[in-house]
Amino acid sequence: MSLTPAYISGLAKKIHPETVAIRRHLHQHPELSFQEEQTAAYVASRLEALGISHKKNVAGHGVIGWIKGRNPEKRLIALRADMDALPIMEENEAPYCSQRPGVMHACGHDVHTASLLGTAQILQETRSEWEGTVQLIFQPGEELLPGGASLMIAEGVLDNPRPELILGQHVHPSLEAGRIGLRPGMFMASSDEIYLTITGKGGHGATPHECVDPILIASHIVVALQQIVSRRADPTTPSVLTLGKIESSGGATNVIPNQVSIMGTFRTMDEAWRQKAHQLISTMATKMAEGMGGKCQVRIVNGYPFLVNEENLTEMVRTFAREYLGEEGQVVELPMRMSAEDFAYYSQIMPACFYRLGTGNPARGITAPVHTPTFDIDEAALETGPGLMAWLAIRLLKNEFGRH
């Protein structure tokens, strides 16, 4: 047997109907973050059927598997997929739509899990032809803080021994199926949650002079906080401050409420600026509320760190991906993104590469972005994804990767 791109591609094509069936099963039975009990059981059953040793119930519902090739102690690399769904009501009409009202795989984690199971099948079938060990990480809770990656790391998923590197992939509907996108270096932003509670003194709308209007205070705070990015951030440091939800404790056309809450997110790619911005948000909101006669309680929850792709590893992935997919524009360079991913936790402590798997097909109208009720994929991606990741694993096991 000769492990060539054509041979691995042939295996991916052979198992494609099965990989599609796995994805459709997962899509029909989505589970929210940290509730992935049935999903994890299904993943474990698939690994069991393949004869792959594994461990269940890691950081809740996480599953870890190990595929051992020849000389299994020689090298160890890790491959990761996330398993959780989102609280979204699906609006597609496909036969494999979610059977759980209000829960949907709208971010493609069903694709990630099915793809990694396909990769596992290919690697298990070819294990006598490569050296080392591949660790499979099926992770819960990517969509919800503190992030399943941080919990799995805390439970030692990367210890004894630690993998030399880790790969992850994510669906990308704006990229056509059959292509991938990547970027060396800084790739995705940190993501923090902002909670502001403005307290005033409610009363009759006809007598605002007898009240302390928290809606007015909140309005000033919303506008003022935009100065943090537009006037305080270094223009070379990408930053986003978005306030996405405002609620009052009551109020009506003639009623001033006692309290208003504001929720939002702050994202950046610079750790020092991240911490400084937190302080600026807190100081500005509290002082402005005080100056207008009210109070503001500020709570900022540290979310995922920024995601950085190790440059040498990413260039190797680019080279090996071109071997597998071809040179004609199948591997594209992507811009930095202000979205966040808990894969970033892995990238903070070890060489990592997180790339995007094309899943779109404009000719068939498959263009809906992730986190929307009409998100779907061109299932041709389920042939590209497993085969490519298997090829990357085989090539990275064979080629020395210099540690920092």
Secondary structure, 3 states (H helix, E strand, C coil): CCCCHHHHHHHHHHHHHHHHHHHHHHHHCCCECCCCHHHHHHHHHHHHHHCCEEEEEECCCEEEEEEECECCCCCEEEEEEECCEECCCCCCCCCCCCCCCCCECCCCHHHHHHHHHHHHHHHHHCHHHCECEEEEEEECCCCCCCCHHHHHHHCCCCCCCCCCCEEEEEEEEEEECCCEEECCEEEECCEEEEEEEEECECEECCCHHHCECHHHHHHHHHHHHCHHHHHHCCCCCCEEEEEEEEEECCCECCEECCEEEEEEEEEECCHHHHHHHHHHHHHHHHHHHHHCCCEEEEEEEEEECCEEECHHHHHHHHHHHHHHHCCCCCEEECCCECCCCCCHHHHHHCCEEEEEEEEEEHHHCECCCCCCCCCCCCCCHHHHHHHHHHHHHHHHHHCCCCCC
